[in-house]
């Protein structure tokens, strides 16, 4: 999607001001929003421009061009989900309230992003991670498989499936998913290293 510089100002005016969104959206007392430079340093580079459009109009234009207007319009929900998921995982056990806040954001963008959004496969993996941490195993595994279906050569959902089954002691099932991932993403170093690790563990003398 190429956007002429002359078109960016009216396009940005179509994006609802984030302060207005926040004022109308009731948030749980424990909901977390990124605010500081340190917070934004933990997040992808498109988050800060969406939260601070008045300070970063050039970056906003860049990410609208890369992601598309419809995805960028709702990207702050995705960033909020990422932030709350990270904060949830920082505690042991993971903070359930923050996990549920993150899940709400994944479900929101799932409904509002275009089906072909570039970030949808990544979001589906994050949603799978969150569901599994909440104990909703079947739904989490389905979300991983949805990511595979949308982007077959995306290695991360295969690795997540394998990690889940390894934790359950189901090595053969883990190998099955790694095998599928290896066929779909033959250049994935992470899948190759995971397979080599499992082979070494099975044959420690070799």
Secondary structure, DSSP 8 states (H G I E B T S, - for coil): ----GGGHHHHHHHS--HHHHHHHS---TT-----SHHHHHTS-HHHHHHHTTTT-HHHHHHHHHHH-HHHHHTHHHHHHHHHHHHHHHTSSS--HHHHHHHHHHHHHHHHHS-TT-TTHHHHHHHHHHHHHHTT-HHHHHHHHHHHHHH-TT--HHHHHHHHHHHHTT-HHHHHHHHHHHHHH-TT-HHHHHHHHHHHHHHTTT-
